[in-house]
Amino acid sequence: MAGFPAAYFCIKAFSETDQTEDLKRMDVPTLVIQGDDDQIVPFASAGALQAKLIPNAKLKVYKGGPHGLCTTMKDQVNEDLLAFIKA
C-alpha cells in the first residue's frame, strides 16, 4: 500500500530513469523474476530486457504471473529464490 504522491513519484522515477548502463555493470549472480501477464510493467520492456542487459543473469518467467506475483505466487517465488541462492 502507498499513498498517491508516493506511488506517483515512484512511477515517475522508474519511467524516466535509464538504468541500462547500471544493469550492464552488474557483476553478481542475478535472478530476474517477472510474470508474463504483468499488466503494470510489460514483460518485454522489463524482465526480458533486464535479463539481456545483466551479464550472466538468470531469467525466471512465471506463466500467467501478474505484477504482484511475490504476493499471489509467493510459494513458487520463495522456492525459486531459495534454489537460486543454493545454486
N, C-alpha and C positions, 0 to 999 in steps of 0.2 A: 504494500500500500504506500502511496505517496500523494502528497498534495499536488494540486495543479501546477503551481510555479516550479516545483522541483522536477516534476515529470517533463514539463516543457523545456527547462534548461538542460536536462539530461539528453532529451531527444535532439535538441538544437546542437549541443556539443558533439554528439556522436555523428550526426548527419553532416556537419560542417568541418570535421577534422579528418584529414587524410592520414591514415595510420600505416600506409604502405611501407615506408622506409623502416619504421619501427618493427613491423612484422618480419621484414626481410632480415633484420639483425638478430632476431631471437635465436639463442643457441642452447636452449634447454629442451628436454623432451616435452612435447606439447600435444595435448589431446584436444581437438576441436570437436565440439558436440553441437548438433543442431537437428531439429526436426525438419523434415521435408515439406511439412504443411504449416510452416510458420507464417501466419497472416500479418505479423508486425514487421519482421525483418526478413525479406526474401532470401531464401537459401542460396540462390545463385550469386547474389552480391554480398553474402556474408560468409557463412561456413565454408562453402566450396572455394571461394576466393581466398579466404584466410589460410586454408589448408595448402593451397598452392604457393602462397607467399612465404609461409613459415617453413624454413628448412627442416626436412625430416619430420614434419607434423603427421600425426595420425588423425584421420577424419572418421568420426562415428556419426552416421546418419540414422535417425530414428524414423522409420517408415510411418507416416501419418502423424508424426510428432508435432505438437503445437509450439507456440512461443514459450509458454511456461512449462516446458517438459520436465524441468527439475522438480516441479511440484506434481504434475499429472502423471509422470512416469518415473517417479523418484526411486523406486526399487531397481529398475533397469539402469538408471543413471548411476546409482550408487555401486551397483555390481560392476559396471563398466569402468568407473573411476578406480575402484579397488584393483581390478585386473590390470589397468594401465600402470598404476603405482607399483604393483608387484612385479611387473614385467621388466 
